[in-house]
Amino acid sequence: MNPLLEVQFRVPFDKIHPEHVEPAIDELLADAARRMEETIASERPLHALDTMTERLDYAMNVVRHMESVATTPALRAAYNAVQPKVSAFYSSIPLNEGLWKAIQRYASTEEARALAGTMKRFLTKTIDSFKRHGAELDPVGKARLQEINVALAEATTKFSENVLDSTNAFELVITEEERLKGLPPAAIAAARASAEAKGQTGWRFTLQAPSYIAVMTYLDDASIREALYRAFNTRATPCGPGGAVHDNHQLIARIVELRKEEAKLLGFRDFSDFVLEDRMAHTGERAQVFLDDLRQKTEARFREENHNLEAFAARELAAWDVGYFAEKQRAALYDFDEEALRPYFPLERVSAGMFDIFGRLFGIRVSEEQNVPSWDPHVKSYAIHDSSSGAFLGSFYADWFPRENKRGGAWMDALITGDPGANRPHLGLICGNLTPPVDGKPALLTHREVETIFHEFGHLLHHLLSRVEVRSLAGTSVAWDFVELPSQIMENWCWERESLDLFAQHWETGAPIPDDLFQKMKRAKTFRAANAQMRQLGFGFVDLALHRKWGGSGDVIEYSREILRQFSPAPLPSDHAMLAAFTHLFAGPVGYAAGYYSYKWAEVLDADAFTRFRKEGVFNEQVGHEYRDKILARGDSEDPAELYRSFMGRDPDPRALLERAGLV
Ligand SMILES: [Zn+2]
C-alpha cells in the first residue's frame, strides 16, 4: 500500500520512500481530475470545489516538505518529475470552462443568493478568481492572455538567469594582505577559502551577499569598496559583469509592458490595480498614498541621520562609503556586541518560555508528544489543546538545526488544513537553521534567532488556531499584505523586559539579561532606522511608479534611478542600475511586483496591533483571547481590513511603527 495515497494525521514519514512519489501523484492526479468532473456535474459545485484536491494537496505538501528537509538525489528526482504535472493541473482549474459554467449556474440559484458569511465570501472569491484568469474574455482575448502568460514566463525566467550569470561573472582577487585591513577574521578566512576553491592564491571577493556585505561594511580601502559597489549596481547591464550578453534593459521594459496589457485586457486601470484587487490595499492608489505618508514622516529624520554621519566621517560620502562609516559610527555610539546576548538564549528555555507566554495569552496548552514518526531524530512534535474546553486543535513539528539534506532559512508550512470546530485537527510545522549545540553546551541563540522562532510560531498559530469551515480560506491563506501580521507581531515580545525575563535566562546561572546590556540592545535597534525605512520606501516607490505610471518610452533604468536618487543617503553614480537586478519585481510573472509596499504595510499592522498589548498589558489574557478570536481564528473568512478593525476598533495607524523605530 502506497503511504502517500491517504490523508493520515500521523504522517508515516518513516515509511515514505522516493519510489512512492510518482505512482501516488499520478493516481491522485487522476483522482482529482475525476473529482473535477463530479464537481462540474454537482448540484453544489462550490462545496465540492473546496475538497476537490484535498488528497493531492496533502501528498504534495508531504513530498515537498520531505524534499526540503530530508532530500536525497532520488527524492529530488521524483519531486522534479511530478512537480510540472501537478502545477499544470492546479493552473488548469480556473481556466476550466465546464467548471466556470457550473459555478455560474450555481451562483444564480436561490441557495447561492442566500449564502452568508464565509460561504458567501468563498463564492465571490471563486468567481473573481475565474475572472482574473480570463473566464469572461472572448476567444480572441483568451488566446492573447495565454500568449501574454507564456511571454511573461519566458521574459522573467531570462531576467533571473541574467542576474545570476552577471553576479557570478564577477570576482576580485586581492593578493596583498595589507589591502584587507578592516575586514573581520571570518570574512578574510571566507575570502581565502573562496580563492582556494578556485585554485587561486590570495583572497577572492564576489557579489554574493556575505562577501559583498562584509566588504561594504568593514574594508578600509575605499577603492576596493568602490569597485565592488559599481559591479554590484551595474549587474545585468552592458557595462556590468559579464557584459552585454546579460543585459536586462529590454526585458524589463517588455515585462512591464506585458503586465500592463494583461491588466487592461482583464478590465483594470493598471497592473497595480489588478494585483492589489484582492489584497488589503485594494488599489495602487491606496498603496501609493500609504508610501507617500510614511515618506513624509521619515524624511526629516533621514536628513538628520545623514548629516550626523557626514559630521562623524568629517567628509562628504560617496555611495560606497555609507555602510562603512555607518558601521564605525554604530560601534562608537553603542559599543554593543550581539554575541554577549547568546548565553541568555538557550533554545530549550526560549521555546518553553514562548509556549508558556502564548499559551496563557491565547488560552492554549502546548505539550510535547512522544513516539511520533518524523524525518530526523532531532525533530520534536507537539500537540496544541484549547485550555478551557480541552479540545485537541492540532499538532506540529519543530525542526530547528541545519543539516546537509535540508534547505536554508526559516519557514512555517501547513501539512493538513483541518477545522477543529468539526473535529478535524490541523497539522503544521516550523523549521529553521539555528545555531546548533557545540562543546557540550546547549544551543545558544542570537537575539535575531529568537525573533525568528517567535515569528515562525506566529505563522504556525495562524494555521493551528484557525476555525474556518472553508479549507481554501483557512489559516495563512490570506492576502499577501496581511499574512505577516500574525508572525511579525510575535517579535514584539522579544523586546519587552517583562516577557524577556520569562525566557531569557543565563544557561549556567539562570540570571536575567543585565539592565545595561538590555538598554544597549534597545538603543542599537533604532540606529539609522530612517535610512533603513527610506531604502524600503524607495523600492516601493519605484515598483508602483513602474506598474502604475511608466509610459513605455525613454530609458526605464534612468527613470527608476531618478526615483531612487531621492531615497539615497549619497549621490547615485550615473551608471547605477539597481533595477536591472531587482529580482523581487522581475524574477517571476508576479512575485513582489506592485506589492513591494507590503513589507512596510505589514510592519505598520504589527506595530499598531501590538499597541493594544502595550497599553493593556503584554500578558493581558483578555486582549490575547480577543486577538485569537478576531485575527488568528479567522483566516481569510472576512476582508482583512474588517478583521483588523474588529480587533483594533479602527483602521491601522503608522504612528506605532514610527515610534518603535525611534522616528518620533
Ligand atoms: Zn513570515
Boltz pocket constraint, residues with backbone or C-beta under 6 A from the ligand:
constraints:
  - pocket:
      binder: B
      contacts: [[A, 455], [A, 459], [A, 483], [A, 484], [A, 487]]
      max_distance: 6.0
